[in-house]
């Protein structure tokens, strides 16, 4: 049973980070570009929407935070070895 649980956990994380992060980034791009306002193809203008721009920036920051945390998690043993600083003290060590 533990094999199936482990496979399921890897599958869920892979789906979230593998397909989820690009989707969140794309949603951030759409929100940021729609929040900028501009001119439509028929000549009508659209007013800027600061809430959509803020949402887009927030999604960009979230994706960047996840990527930075993942890189630090992968290199945590090297960071501890060279600096003695444990960036994830609440996580168990193997």
C-alpha positions in Angstrom: 0.0 0.0 0.0 2.9 2.4 0.7 4.0 2.1 -2.9 0.7 3.2 -4.2 0.6 6.1 -1.8 4.1 7.2 -2.9 3.2 6.9 -6.6 0.0 8.9 -6.0 2.0 11.7 -4.2 4.5 11.9 -7.0 1.7 12.0 -9.6 -0.1 14.8 -7.8 3.0 16.9 -7.3 4.0 16.3 -10.9 0.6 17.4 -12.2 0.6 20.5 -10.0 4.1 21.7 -10.7 4.4 20.2 -14.2 1.1 21.5 -15.7 -0.2 23.8 -13.0 2.6 26.3 -12.9 2.6 27.1 -16.6 -1.2 27.4 -16.4 -0.9 29.9 -13.5 1.7 31.8 -15.4 -0.5 32.0 -18.5 -3.4 33.1 -16.4 -1.2 35.9 -15.0 -0.2 37.0 -18.5 -3.9 37.2 -19.5 -4.9 39.1 -16.4 -2.0 41.5 -16.7 -2.6 42.2 -20.3 -6.3 42.6 -19.9 -5.7 45.0 -16.9 -3.6 47.3 -19.1 -6.6 48.6 -21.1 -6.0 49.7 -24.7 -7.8 49.8 -27.9 -9.9 47.0 -29.5 -9.9 46.1 -33.2 -13.1 48.1 -33.9 -11.5 51.3 -32.5 -13.2 51.3 -29.1 -11.1 51.9 -26.0 -11.0 49.8 -22.9 -10.1 51.5 -19.5 -7.3 50.0 -17.5 -8.3 47.7 -14.7 -5.8 47.9 -11.7 -7.3 44.9 -10.0 -6.5 42.7 -13.0 -3.0 44.1 -13.2 -2.5 43.4 -9.5 -3.8 39.9 -9.9 -1.4 39.2 -12.8 1.6 40.5 -10.8 0.5 38.4 -7.8 0.4 35.3 -10.0 3.9 36.1 -11.4 5.2 36.5 -7.8 3.6 33.2 -6.8 5.2 31.3 -9.7 8.6 32.8 -8.9 8.3 31.9 -5.3 7.4 28.3 -6.1 10.4 28.0 -8.5 12.8 29.6 -6.0 11.6 27.4 -3.2 12.0 24.3 -5.4 15.6 25.2 -6.2 16.4 25.9 -2.6 14.8 22.6 -1.6 16.8 20.6 -4.2 20.1 22.3 -3.1 19.3 22.3 0.7 22.0 19.7 1.5 24.7 21.7 -0.3 23.6 24.9 1.4 23.7 23.3 4.8 27.1 21.8 4.0 28.7 25.1 2.9 27.0 27.7 5.1 25.5 25.7 8.0 22.2 27.4 7.4 19.1 25.1 7.3 16.5 26.9 5.2 13.9 24.2 6.0 14.3 23.4 9.7 10.7 22.3 10.0 11.2 19.5 7.5 12.7 16.1 8.5 16.1 15.2 7.2 16.7 11.8 5.7 
